[in-house]
Amino acid sequence: MMLLTLIGFLLLVPPVAHLFNHDFSILGVPQVVFYLFGVWLALIIATWALTRRLEPDPDIETGEAEE
């Protein structure tokens, strides 16, 4: 999970995002907007896929809290 956070941070920092800031637009929307929302969507999907593989927390299933 930490690796996904680091990759997401590196893809969204301004120097990297600036690489996609060109005078090119798709349906009137700048290319950088598609890049930013694409990275954001990819991070959401990757997080969903990772959380599906996690085992459920036994304390949550039984209703007991750790103290």
PQR file with spaces between the fields and no chain letter, atoms N, CA, C, O and H, PARSE charges and radii, in Angstrom:
ATOM       1  N    MET     1       0.825   -1.178    0.000 -0.4000 1.5000
ATOM       2  CA   MET     1       0.000    0.000    0.000 -0.0000 2.0000
ATOM       3  C    MET     1       0.880    1.256    0.000  0.5500 1.7000
ATOM       4  O    MET     1       0.539    2.259   -0.626 -0.5500 1.4000
ATOM       5  N    MET     2       1.996    1.192    0.697 -0.4000 1.5000
ATOM       6  CA   MET     2       2.901    2.344    0.743 -0.0000 2.0000
ATOM       7  C    MET     2       3.497    2.617   -0.633  0.5500 1.7000
ATOM       8  O    MET     2       3.702    3.774   -1.003 -0.5500 1.4000
ATOM       9  H    MET     2       2.273    0.377    1.206  0.4000 1.0000
ATOM      10  N    LEU     3       3.773    1.573   -1.383 -0.4000 1.5000
ATOM      11  CA   LEU     3       4.326    1.743   -2.725 -0.0000 2.0000
ATOM      12  C    LEU     3       3.325    2.448   -3.631  0.5500 1.7000
ATOM      13  O    LEU     3       3.708    3.297   -4.436 -0.5500 1.4000
ATOM      14  H    LEU     3       3.607    0.633   -1.082  0.4000 1.0000
ATOM      15  N    LEU     4       2.060    2.107   -3.510 -0.4000 1.5000
ATOM      16  CA   LEU     4       1.025    2.760   -4.304 -0.0000 2.0000
ATOM      17  C    LEU     4       0.936    4.245   -3.963  0.5500 1.7000
ATOM      18  O    LEU     4       0.752    5.077   -4.852 -0.5500 1.4000
ATOM      19  H    LEU     4       1.749    1.418   -2.856  0.4000 1.0000
ATOM      20  N    THR     5       1.063    4.574   -2.700 -0.4000 1.5000
ATOM      21  CA   THR     5       1.049    5.972   -2.273 -0.0000 2.0000
ATOM      22  C    THR     5       2.238    6.733   -2.853  0.5500 1.7000
ATOM      23  O    THR     5       2.091    7.860   -3.326 -0.5500 1.4000
ATOM      24  H    THR     5       1.213    3.898   -1.978  0.4000 1.0000
ATOM      25  N    LEU     6       3.400    6.119   -2.813 -0.4000 1.5000
ATOM      26  CA   LEU     6       4.599    6.756   -3.345 -0.0000 2.0000
ATOM      27  C    LEU     6       4.500    6.958   -4.854  0.5500 1.7000
ATOM      28  O    LEU     6       4.857    8.020   -5.363 -0.5500 1.4000
ATOM      29  H    LEU     6       3.520    5.204   -2.428  0.4000 1.0000
ATOM      30  N    ILE     7       4.021    5.954   -5.563 -0.4000 1.5000
ATOM      31  CA   ILE     7       3.853    6.075   -7.016 -0.0000 2.0000
ATOM      32  C    ILE     7       2.846    7.173   -7.345  0.5500 1.7000
ATOM      33  O    ILE     7       3.072    7.973   -8.253 -0.5500 1.4000
ATOM      34  H    ILE     7       3.731    5.091   -5.149  0.4000 1.0000
ATOM      35  N    GLY     8       1.736    7.212   -6.612 -0.4000 1.5000
ATOM      36  CA   GLY     8       0.734    8.250   -6.833 -0.0000 2.0000
ATOM      37  C    GLY     8       1.298    9.635   -6.589  0.5500 1.7000
ATOM      38  O    GLY     8       1.037   10.563   -7.354 -0.5500 1.4000
ATOM      39  H    GLY     8       1.552    6.562   -5.875  0.4000 1.0000
ATOM      40  N    PHE     9       2.073    9.776   -5.519 -0.4000 1.5000
ATOM      41  CA   PHE     9       2.697   11.072   -5.231 -0.0000 2.0000
ATOM      42  C    PHE     9       3.637   11.481   -6.359  0.5500 1.7000
ATOM      43  O    PHE     9       3.603   12.622   -6.818 -0.5500 1.4000
ATOM      44  H    PHE     9       2.285    9.022   -4.897  0.4000 1.0000
ATOM      45  N    LEU    10       4.471   10.553   -6.803 -0.4000 1.5000
ATOM      46  CA   LEU    10       5.443   10.871   -7.849 -0.0000 2.0000
ATOM      47  C    LEU    10       4.766   11.224   -9.172  0.5500 1.7000
ATOM      48  O    LEU    10       5.271   12.063   -9.918 -0.5500 1.4000
ATOM      49  H    LEU    10       4.499    9.625   -6.430  0.4000 1.0000
ATOM      50  N    LEU    11       3.633   10.595   -9.470 -0.4000 1.5000
ATOM      51  CA   LEU    11       2.934   10.894  -10.719 -0.0000 2.0000
ATOM      52  C    LEU    11       2.177   12.218  -10.668  0.5500 1.7000
ATOM      53  O    LEU    11       1.857   12.787  -11.711 -0.5500 1.4000
ATOM      54  H    LEU    11       3.223    9.913   -8.864  0.4000 1.0000
ATOM      55  N    LEU    12       1.889   12.711   -9.464 -0.4000 1.5000
ATOM      56  CA   LEU    12       1.085   13.926   -9.340 -0.0000 2.0000
ATOM      57  C    LEU    12       1.880   15.172   -8.953  0.5500 1.7000
ATOM      58  O    LEU    12       1.306   16.260   -8.893 -0.5500 1.4000
ATOM      59  H    LEU    12       2.149   12.248   -8.616  0.4000 1.0000
ATOM      60  N    VAL    13       3.181   15.048   -8.691 -0.4000 1.5000
ATOM      61  CA   VAL    13       3.964   16.239   -8.353 -0.0000 2.0000
ATOM      62  C    VAL    13       4.059   17.137   -9.579  0.5500 1.7000
ATOM      63  O    VAL    13       4.105   16.646  -10.707 -0.5500 1.4000
ATOM      64  H    VAL    13       3.647   14.165   -8.740  0.4000 1.0000
ATOM      65  N    PRO    14       4.090   18.446   -9.364 -0.5600 1.5000
ATOM      66  CA   PRO    14       4.075   19.381  -10.497  0.2800 2.0000
ATOM      67  C    PRO    14       5.141   19.162  -11.572  0.5500 1.7000
ATOM      68  O    PRO    14       4.811   19.308  -12.749 -0.5500 1.4000
ATOM      69  N    PRO    15       6.402   18.821  -11.252 -0.5600 1.5000
ATOM      70  CA   PRO    15       7.357   18.625  -12.355  0.2800 2.0000
ATOM      71  C    PRO    15       6.958   17.498  -13.315  0.5500 1.7000
ATOM      72  O    PRO    15       7.167   17.610  -14.523 -0.5500 1.4000
ATOM      73  N    VAL    16       6.389   16.424  -12.785 -0.4000 1.5000
ATOM      74  CA   VAL    16       5.972   15.316  -13.658 -0.0000 2.0000
ATOM      75  C    VAL    16       4.676   15.683  -14.381  0.5500 1.7000
ATOM      76  O    VAL    16       4.541   15.434  -15.579 -0.5500 1.4000
ATOM      77  H    VAL    16       6.218   16.333  -11.804  0.4000 1.0000
ATOM      78  N    ALA    17       3.732   16.269  -13.664 -0.4000 1.5000
ATOM      79  CA   ALA    17       2.468   16.661  -14.295 -0.0000 2.0000
ATOM      80  C    ALA    17       2.706   17.711  -15.379  0.5500 1.7000
ATOM      81  O    ALA    17       1.968   17.763  -16.363 -0.5500 1.4000
ATOM      82  H    ALA    17       3.841   16.472  -12.690  0.4000 1.0000
ATOM      83  N    HIS    18       3.715   18.535  -15.209 -0.4000 1.5000
ATOM      84  CA   HIS    18       4.027   19.570  -16.204 -0.0000 2.0000
ATOM      85  C    HIS    18       4.468   18.949  -17.541  0.5500 1.7000
ATOM      86  O    HIS    18       4.341   19.585  -18.588 -0.5500 1.4000
ATOM      87  H    HIS    18       4.315   18.493  -14.409  0.4000 1.0000
ATOM      88  N    LEU    19       4.972   17.740  -17.509 -0.4000 1.5000
ATOM      89  CA   LEU    19       5.364   17.074  -18.752 -0.0000 2.0000
ATOM      90  C    LEU    19       4.177   16.865  -19.681  0.5500 1.7000
ATOM      91  O    LEU    19       4.352   16.734  -20.892 -0.5500 1.4000
ATOM      92  H    LEU    19       5.075   17.224  -16.659  0.4000 1.0000
ATOM      93  N    PHE    20       2.969   16.832  -19.122 -0.4000 1.5000
ATOM      94  CA   PHE    20       1.763   16.614  -19.920 -0.0000 2.0000
ATOM      95  C    PHE    20       0.990   17.906  -20.165  0.5500 1.7000
ATOM      96  O    PHE    20      -0.141   17.866  -20.649 -0.5500 1.4000
ATOM      97  H    PHE    20       2.827   16.938  -18.138  0.4000 1.0000
ATOM      98  N    ASN    21       1.581   19.040  -19.840 -0.4000 1.5000
ATOM      99  CA   ASN    21       0.931   20.326  -20.019 -0.0000 2.0000
ATOM     100  C    ASN    21       1.338   20.916  -21.365  0.5500 1.7000
ATOM     101  O    ASN    21       2.260   21.727  -21.452 -0.5500 1.4000
ATOM     102  H    ASN    21       2.500   19.072  -19.447  0.4000 1.0000
ATOM     103  N    HIS    22       0.632   20.493  -22.414 -0.4000 1.5000
ATOM     104  CA   HIS    22       0.919   20.963  -23.775 -0.0000 2.0000
ATOM     105  C    HIS    22      -0.275   21.747  -24.296  0.5500 1.7000
ATOM     106  O    HIS    22      -1.351   21.730  -23.698 -0.5500 1.4000
ATOM     107  H    HIS    22      -0.117   19.835  -22.344  0.4000 1.0000
ATOM     108  N    ASP    23      -0.077   22.431  -25.409 -0.4000 1.5000
ATOM     109  CA   ASP    23      -1.169   23.172  -26.041 -0.0000 2.0000
ATOM     110  C    ASP    23      -2.025   22.239  -26.890  0.5500 1.7000
ATOM     111  O    ASP    23      -2.404   22.584  -28.009 -0.5500 1.4000
ATOM     112  H    ASP    23       0.797   22.445  -25.894  0.4000 1.0000
ATOM     113  N    PHE    24      -2.320   21.090  -26.372 -0.4000 1.5000
ATOM     114  CA   PHE    24      -3.130   20.090  -27.062 -0.0000 2.0000
ATOM     115  C    PHE    24      -4.353   19.822  -26.203  0.5500 1.7000
ATOM     116  O    PHE    24      -4.248   19.660  -24.987 -0.5500 1.4000
ATOM     117  H    PHE    24      -2.013   20.809  -25.463  0.4000 1.0000
ATOM     118  N    SER    25      -5.509   19.776  -26.842 -0.4000 1.5000
ATOM     119  CA   SER    25      -6.721   19.512  -26.065 -0.0000 2.0000
ATOM     120  C    SER    25      -7.557   18.439  -26.754  0.5500 1.7000
ATOM     121  O    SER    25      -7.511   18.259  -27.971 -0.5500 1.4000
ATOM     122  H    SER    25      -5.595   19.907  -27.830  0.4000 1.0000
ATOM     123  N    ILE    26      -8.315   17.743  -25.931 -0.4000 1.5000
ATOM     124  CA   ILE    26      -9.222   16.705  -26.412 -0.0000 2.0000
ATOM     125  C    ILE    26     -10.622   17.176  -26.076  0.5500 1.7000
ATOM     126  O    ILE    26     -10.978   17.303  -24.904 -0.5500 1.4000
ATOM     127  H    ILE    26      -8.352   17.889  -24.942  0.4000 1.0000
ATOM     128  N    LEU    27     -11.415   17.434  -27.101 -0.4000 1.5000
ATOM     129  CA   LEU    27     -12.770   17.965  -26.936 -0.0000 2.0000
ATOM     130  C    LEU    27     -12.762   19.262  -26.125  0.5500 1.7000
ATOM     131  O    LEU    27     -13.682   19.514  -25.348 -0.5500 1.4000
ATOM     132  H    LEU    27     -11.126   17.331  -28.053  0.4000 1.0000
ATOM     133  N    GLY    28     -11.739   20.071  -26.304 -0.4000 1.5000
ATOM     134  CA   GLY    28     -11.633   21.348  -25.623 -0.0000 2.0000
ATOM     135  C    GLY    28     -11.070   21.278  -24.220  0.5500 1.7000
ATOM     136  O    GLY    28     -10.955   22.306  -23.552 -0.5500 1.4000
ATOM     137  H    GLY    28     -10.991   19.866  -26.936  0.4000 1.0000
ATOM     138  N    VAL    29     -10.714   20.079  -23.753 -0.4000 1.5000
ATOM     139  CA   VAL    29     -10.162   19.910  -22.404 -0.0000 2.0000
ATOM     140  C    VAL    29      -8.648   19.714  -22.538  0.5500 1.7000
ATOM     141  O    VAL    29      -8.206   18.864  -23.310 -0.5500 1.4000
ATOM     142  H    VAL    29     -10.808   19.244  -24.295  0.4000 1.0000
ATOM     143  N    PRO    30      -7.848   20.493  -21.793 -0.5600 1.5000
ATOM     144  CA   PRO    30      -6.391   20.354  -21.899  0.2800 2.0000
ATOM     145  C    PRO    30      -5.910   18.940  -21.558  0.5500 1.7000
ATOM     146  O    PRO    30      -6.520   18.235  -20.753 -0.5500 1.4000
ATOM     147  N    GLN    31      -4.821   18.555  -22.180 -0.4000 1.5000
ATOM     148  CA   GLN    31      -4.255   17.213  -22.006 -0.0000 2.0000
ATOM     149  C    GLN    31      -3.885   16.946  -20.549  0.5500 1.7000
ATOM     150  O    GLN    31      -4.036   15.819  -20.078 -0.5500 1.4000
ATOM     151  H    GLN    31      -4.326   19.128  -22.833  0.4000 1.0000
ATOM     152  N    VAL    32      -3.409   17.948  -19.832 -0.4000 1.5000
ATOM     153  CA   VAL    32      -2.985   17.755  -18.452 -0.0000 2.0000
ATOM     154  C    VAL    32      -4.170   17.362  -17.562  0.5500 1.7000
ATOM     155  O    VAL    32      -3.987   16.637  -16.584 -0.5500 1.4000
ATOM     156  H    VAL    32      -3.286   18.864  -20.215  0.4000 1.0000
ATOM     157  N    VAL    33      -5.359   17.824  -17.881 -0.4000 1.5000
ATOM     158  CA   VAL    33      -6.550   17.457  -17.100 -0.0000 2.0000
ATOM     159  C    VAL    33      -6.841   15.969  -17.263  0.5500 1.7000
ATOM     160  O    VAL    33      -7.152   15.284  -16.289 -0.5500 1.4000
ATOM     161  H    VAL    33      -5.508   18.413  -18.675  0.4000 1.0000
ATOM     162  N    PHE    34      -6.741   15.471  -18.489 -0.4000 1.5000
ATOM     163  CA   PHE    34      -6.928   14.039  -18.717 -0.0000 2.0000
ATOM     164  C    PHE    34      -5.857   13.223  -17.987  0.5500 1.7000
ATOM     165  O    PHE    34      -6.146   12.154  -17.451 -0.5500 1.4000
ATOM     166  H    PHE    34      -6.488   16.028  -19.281  0.4000 1.0000
ATOM     167  N    TYR    35      -4.637   13.724  -17.967 -0.4000 1.5000
ATOM     168  CA   TYR    35      -3.563   13.025  -17.261 -0.0000 2.0000
ATOM     169  C    TYR    35      -3.862   12.961  -15.763  0.5500 1.7000
ATOM     170  O    TYR    35      -3.791   11.890  -15.160 -0.5500 1.4000
ATOM     171  H    TYR    35      -4.401   14.593  -18.402  0.4000 1.0000
ATOM     172  N    LEU    36      -4.194   14.093  -15.169 -0.4000 1.5000
ATOM     173  CA   LEU    36      -4.430   14.139  -13.718 -0.0000 2.0000
ATOM     174  C    LEU    36      -5.609   13.266  -13.309  0.5500 1.7000
ATOM     175  O    LEU    36      -5.514   12.517  -12.337 -0.5500 1.4000
ATOM     176  H    LEU    36      -4.252   14.963  -15.659  0.4000 1.0000
ATOM     177  N    PHE    37      -6.712   13.353  -14.035 -0.4000 1.5000
ATOM     178  CA   PHE    37      -7.867   12.533  -13.701 -0.0000 2.0000
ATOM     179  C    PHE    37      -7.621   11.058  -14.022  0.5500 1.7000
ATOM     180  O    PHE    37      -8.165   10.179  -13.352 -0.5500 1.4000
ATOM     181  H    PHE    37      -6.789   13.962  -14.825  0.4000 1.0000
ATOM     182  N    GLY    38      -6.811   10.784  -15.035 -0.4000 1.5000
ATOM     183  CA   GLY    38      -6.457    9.401  -15.350 -0.0000 2.0000
ATOM     184  C    GLY    38      -5.615    8.766  -14.251  0.5500 1.7000
ATOM     185  O    GLY    38      -5.847    7.618  -13.872 -0.5500 1.4000
ATOM     186  H    GLY    38      -6.369   11.498  -15.579  0.4000 1.0000
ATOM     187  N    VAL    39      -4.635    9.512  -13.738 -0.4000 1.5000
ATOM     188  CA   VAL    39      -3.814    9.014  -12.632 -0.0000 2.0000
ATOM     189  C    VAL    39      -4.686    8.814  -11.399  0.5500 1.7000
ATOM     190  O    VAL    39      -4.568    7.803  -10.708 -0.5500 1.4000
ATOM     191  H    VAL    39      -4.446   10.445  -14.046  0.4000 1.0000
ATOM     192  N    TRP    40      -5.557    9.773  -11.126 -0.4000 1.5000
ATOM     193  CA   TRP    40      -6.447    9.693   -9.971 -0.0000 2.0000
ATOM     194  C    TRP    40      -7.342    8.449  -10.064  0.5500 1.7000
ATOM     195  O    TRP    40      -7.495    7.718   -9.086 -0.5500 1.4000
ATOM     196  H    TRP    40      -5.653   10.595  -11.688  0.4000 1.0000
ATOM     197  N    LEU    41      -7.930    8.215  -11.237 -0.4000 1.5000
ATOM     198  CA   LEU    41      -8.782    7.043  -11.437 -0.0000 2.0000
ATOM     199  C    LEU    41      -7.976    5.745  -11.310  0.5500 1.7000
ATOM     200  O    LEU    41      -8.450    4.775  -10.719 -0.5500 1.4000
ATOM     201  H    LEU    41      -7.806    8.810  -12.031  0.4000 1.0000
ATOM     202  N    ALA    42      -6.773    5.729  -11.858 -0.4000 1.5000
ATOM     203  CA   ALA    42      -5.924    4.538  -11.756 -0.0000 2.0000
ATOM     204  C    ALA    42      -5.564    4.238  -10.303  0.5500 1.7000
ATOM     205  O    ALA    42      -5.512    3.072   -9.910 -0.5500 1.4000
ATOM     206  H    ALA    42      -6.388    6.517  -12.339  0.4000 1.0000
ATOM     207  N    LEU    43      -5.316    5.272   -9.500 -0.4000 1.5000
ATOM     208  CA   LEU    43      -5.015    5.065   -8.082 -0.0000 2.0000
ATOM     209  C    LEU    43      -6.219    4.526   -7.327  0.5500 1.7000
ATOM     210  O    LEU    43      -6.072    3.681   -6.443 -0.5500 1.4000
ATOM     211  H    LEU    43      -5.358    6.219   -9.819  0.4000 1.0000
ATOM     212  N    ILE    44      -7.400    5.007   -7.667 -0.4000 1.5000
ATOM     213  CA   ILE    44      -8.622    4.502   -7.028 -0.0000 2.0000
ATOM     214  C    ILE    44      -8.822    3.028   -7.365  0.5500 1.7000
ATOM     215  O    ILE    44      -9.118    2.225   -6.481 -0.5500 1.4000
ATOM     216  H    ILE    44      -7.518    5.693   -8.384  0.4000 1.0000
ATOM     217  N    ILE    45      -8.663    2.674   -8.624 -0.4000 1.5000
ATOM     218  CA   ILE    45      -8.855    1.286   -9.050 -0.0000 2.0000
ATOM     219  C    ILE    45      -7.790    0.379   -8.427  0.5500 1.7000
ATOM     220  O    ILE    45      -8.099   -0.733   -7.999 -0.5500 1.4000
ATOM     221  H    ILE    45      -8.422    3.327   -9.342  0.4000 1.0000
ATOM     222  N    ALA    46      -6.538    0.849   -8.375 -0.4000 1.5000
ATOM     223  CA   ALA    46      -5.471    0.049   -7.769 -0.0000 2.0000
ATOM     224  C    ALA    46      -5.709   -0.143   -6.269  0.5500 1.7000
ATOM     225  O    ALA    46      -5.454   -1.222   -5.734 -0.5500 1.4000
ATOM     226  H    ALA    46      -6.287    1.752   -8.722  0.4000 1.0000
ATOM     227  N    THR    47      -6.194    0.890   -5.595 -0.4000 1.5000
ATOM     228  CA   THR    47      -6.503    0.761   -4.166 -0.0000 2.0000
ATOM     229  C    THR    47      -7.637   -0.219   -3.956  0.5500 1.7000
ATOM     230  O    THR    47      -7.584   -1.037   -3.037 -0.5500 1.4000
ATOM     231  H    THR    47      -6.401    1.767   -6.029  0.4000 1.0000
ATOM     232  N    TRP    48      -8.655   -0.152   -4.784 -0.4000 1.5000
ATOM     233  CA   TRP    48      -9.774   -1.094   -4.693 -0.0000 2.0000
ATOM     234  C    TRP    48      -9.277   -2.530   -4.888  0.5500 1.7000
ATOM     235  O    TRP    48      -9.657   -3.431   -4.142 -0.5500 1.4000
ATOM     236  H    TRP    48      -8.698    0.513   -5.530  0.4000 1.0000
ATOM     237  N    ALA    49      -8.422   -2.733   -5.900 -0.4000 1.5000
ATOM     238  CA   ALA    49      -7.910   -4.074   -6.178 -0.0000 2.0000
ATOM     239  C    ALA    49      -7.067   -4.598   -5.007  0.5500 1.7000
ATOM     240  O    ALA    49      -7.144   -5.777   -4.661 -0.5500 1.4000
ATOM     241  H    ALA    49      -8.113   -2.000   -6.506  0.4000 1.0000
ATOM     242  N    LEU    50      -6.269   -3.721   -4.404 -0.4000 1.5000
ATOM     243  CA   LEU    50      -5.456   -4.151   -3.262 -0.0000 2.0000
ATOM     244  C    LEU    50      -6.313   -4.477   -2.046  0.5500 1.7000
ATOM     245  O    LEU    50      -6.043   -5.454   -1.348 -0.5500 1.4000
ATOM     246  H    LEU    50      -6.207   -2.763   -4.684  0.4000 1.0000
ATOM     247  N    THR    51      -7.328   -3.686   -1.784 -0.4000 1.5000
ATOM     248  CA   THR    51      -8.161   -3.937   -0.608 -0.0000 2.0000
ATOM     249  C    THR    51      -9.013   -5.184   -0.772  0.5500 1.7000
ATOM     250  O    THR    51      -9.402   -5.790    0.227 -0.5500 1.4000
ATOM     251  H    THR    51      -7.548   -2.892   -2.352  0.4000 1.0000
ATOM     252  N    ARG    52      -9.309   -5.578   -1.982 -0.4000 1.5000
ATOM     253  CA   ARG    52     -10.066   -6.819   -2.206 -0.0000 2.0000
ATOM     254  C    ARG    52      -9.246   -8.038   -1.795  0.5500 1.7000
ATOM     255  O    ARG    52      -9.814   -9.072   -1.446 -0.5500 1.4000
ATOM     256  H    ARG    52      -8.993   -5.086   -2.793  0.4000 1.0000
ATOM     257  N    ARG    53      -7.923   -7.929   -1.832 -0.4000 1.5000
ATOM     258  CA   ARG    53      -7.049   -9.054   -1.494 -0.0000 2.0000
ATOM     259  C    ARG    53      -6.766   -9.152   -0.006  0.5500 1.7000
ATOM     260  O    ARG    53      -6.267  -10.180    0.453 -0.5500 1.4000
ATOM     261  H    ARG    53      -7.462   -7.089   -2.116  0.4000 1.0000
ATOM     262  N    LEU    54      -7.071   -8.113    0.763 -0.4000 1.5000
ATOM     263  CA   LEU    54      -6.811   -8.140    2.201 -0.0000 2.0000
ATOM     264  C    LEU    54      -7.778   -9.070    2.904  0.5500 1.7000
ATOM     265  O    LEU    54      -8.942   -9.189    2.521 -0.5500 1.4000
ATOM     266  H    LEU    54      -7.476   -7.278    0.390  0.4000 1.0000
ATOM     267  N    GLU    55      -7.283   -9.721    3.929 -0.4000 1.5000
ATOM     268  CA   GLU    55      -8.146  -10.573    4.744 -0.0000 2.0000
ATOM     269  C    GLU    55      -8.919   -9.690    5.718  0.5500 1.7000
ATOM     270  O    GLU    55      -8.392   -8.681    6.187 -0.5500 1.4000
ATOM     271  H    GLU    55      -6.337   -9.625    4.240  0.4000 1.0000
ATOM     272  N    PRO    56     -10.155  -10.054    6.026 -0.5600 1.5000
ATOM     273  CA   PRO    56     -10.924   -9.249    6.973  0.2800 2.0000
ATOM     274  C    PRO    56     -10.289   -9.260    8.363  0.5500 1.7000
ATOM     275  O    PRO    56      -9.671  -10.245    8.765 -0.5500 1.4000
ATOM     276  N    ASP    57     -10.447   -8.175    9.076 -0.4000 1.5000
ATOM     277  CA   ASP    57      -9.921   -8.056   10.433 -0.0000 2.0000
ATOM     278  C    ASP    57     -10.794   -8.881   11.371  0.5500 1.7000
ATOM     279  O    ASP    57     -12.001   -8.643   11.432 -0.5500 1.4000
ATOM     280  H    ASP    57     -10.950   -7.374    8.749  0.4000 1.0000
ATOM     281  N    PRO    58     -10.234   -9.838   12.103 -0.5600 1.5000
ATOM     282  CA   PRO    58     -11.057  -10.697   12.965  0.2800 2.0000
ATOM     283  C    PRO    58     -11.756   -9.922   14.086  0.5500 1.7000
ATOM     284  O    PRO    58     -12.835  -10.321   14.524 -0.5500 1.4000
ATOM     285  N    ASP    59     -11.163   -8.828   14.553 -0.4000 1.5000
ATOM     286  CA   ASP    59     -11.797   -8.042   15.609 -0.0000 2.0000
ATOM     287  C    ASP    59     -13.075   -7.371   15.120  0.5500 1.7000
ATOM     288  O    ASP    59     -14.020   -7.203   15.891 -0.5500 1.4000
ATOM     289  H    ASP    59     -10.286   -8.504   14.196  0.4000 1.0000
ATOM     290  N    ILE    60     -13.113   -6.997   13.881 -0.4000 1.5000
ATOM     291  CA   ILE    60     -14.305   -6.349   13.336 -0.0000 2.0000
ATOM     292  C    ILE    60     -15.432   -7.365   13.186  0.5500 1.7000
ATOM     293  O    ILE    60     -16.593   -7.045   13.439 -0.5500 1.4000
ATOM     294  H    ILE    60     -12.346   -7.133   13.254  0.4000 1.0000
ATOM     295  N    GLU    61     -15.100   -8.578   12.781 -0.4000 1.5000
ATOM     296  CA   GLU    61     -16.123   -9.604   12.598 -0.0000 2.0000
ATOM     297  C    GLU    61     -16.785   -9.989   13.925  0.5500 1.7000
ATOM     298  O    GLU    61     -17.995  -10.209   13.972 -0.5500 1.4000
ATOM     299  H    GLU    61     -14.157   -8.838   12.576  0.4000 1.0000
ATOM     300  N    THR    62     -15.997  -10.070   14.998 -0.4000 1.5000
ATOM     301  CA   THR    62     -16.545  -10.480   16.291 -0.0000 2.0000
ATOM     302  C    THR    62     -17.083   -9.307   17.092  0.5500 1.7000
ATOM     303  O    THR    62     -17.797   -9.502   18.076 -0.5500 1.4000
ATOM     304  H    THR    62     -15.014   -9.891   14.960  0.4000 1.0000
ATOM     305  N    GLY    63     -16.750   -8.108   16.685 -0.4000 1.5000
ATOM     306  CA   GLY    63     -17.222   -6.933   17.384 -0.0000 2.0000
ATOM     307  C    GLY    63     -16.382   -6.568   18.594  0.5500 1.7000
ATOM     308  O    GLY    63     -16.745   -5.656   19.338 -0.5500 1.4000
ATOM     309  H    GLY    63     -16.170   -7.950   15.886  0.4000 1.0000
ATOM     310  N    GLU    64     -15.269   -7.257   18.810 -0.4000 1.5000
ATOM     311  CA   GLU    64     -14.401   -6.973   19.940 -0.0000 2.0000
ATOM     312  C    GLU    64     -13.364   -5.938   19.544  0.5500 1.7000
ATOM     313  O    GLU    64     -12.842   -5.967   18.429 -0.5500 1.4000
ATOM     314  H    GLU    64     -14.975   -7.997   18.206  0.4000 1.0000
ATOM     315  N    ALA    65     -13.072   -5.044   20.438 -0.4000 1.5000
ATOM     316  CA   ALA    65     -12.055   -4.008   20.181 -0.0000 2.0000
ATOM     317  C    ALA    65     -10.803   -4.344   20.967  0.5500 1.7000
ATOM     318  O    ALA    65     -10.866   -4.871   22.077 -0.5500 1.4000
ATOM     319  H    ALA    65     -13.496   -5.020   21.343  0.4000 1.0000
ATOM     320  N    GLU    66      -9.663   -4.028   20.369 -0.4000 1.5000
ATOM     321  CA   GLU    66      -8.380   -4.234   21.040 -0.0000 2.0000
ATOM     322  C    GLU    66      -8.137   -3.111   22.026  0.5500 1.7000
ATOM     323  O    GLU    66      -8.406   -1.948   21.725 -0.5500 1.4000
ATOM     324  H    GLU    66      -9.611   -3.600   19.467  0.4000 1.0000
ATOM     325  N    GLU    67      -7.639   -3.443   23.181 -0.4000 1.5000
ATOM     326  CA   GLU    67      -7.360   -2.408   24.178 -0.0000 2.0000
ATOM     327  C    GLU    67      -5.933   -2.463   24.619  0.5500 1.7000
ATOM     328  O    GLU    67      -5.515   -1.665   25.457 -0.5500 1.4000
ATOM     329  H    GLU    67      -7.421   -4.388   23.425  0.4000 1.0000
